[in-house]
């Protein structure tokens, strides 16, 4: 079992992006920080970081502040400074290729069009690191992906978003405590058939 994990949630800084599909990674890191009393507030290498323990394992939680397309510029120096490698890295990010509420854990592969993951792969010069991919594709056609991922969630979707964030945080805890293979078996899931309820 590794002594330290670097857990990176991808997103964009700024209040206008806080509650959007593209910021699912930030929301999950915030949930982990709340559960384990870790303050993610130290400015370090173009990121906000916080250190603590999850399941008796030392972790550093990271929220890059570079904007999504330059996430690698924040992640690479943090790993280097702390003598960590890509094998110690867990990246949490939204995935438009996956249906809403689904989740996939994987340890390698392409960026699949995700610019944050693409930036990390380029900065680390490897595509071998653990990703926790959170499905955000709605049950209707998305005309403009950039507009969709940066638009705030509708109020009626809040219960589903909270469930998805909590479930993903559980999956990350499982990776840390039980290993990737076990976490995959327990937490990889297809869409749950949930749909946003209309505004009253």
Protein Blocks (a to p, Z undefined) as FASTA:
>chain_A
ZZbdcddddddedjklmmgfklmmmmmmmmmmmmnopacfbcgehiacddddeehiacdd
dddfkbjklmmmmmmmmmmmnopafklpccddddfkbcehiacddfbdcekopaklmmmm
mmnopabdcdddddfbdfbdcfblmlmmmpccdfklmmmmmmmmmmmmmmmmmmmmnojk
lmmmmmgccdehiacdddZZ
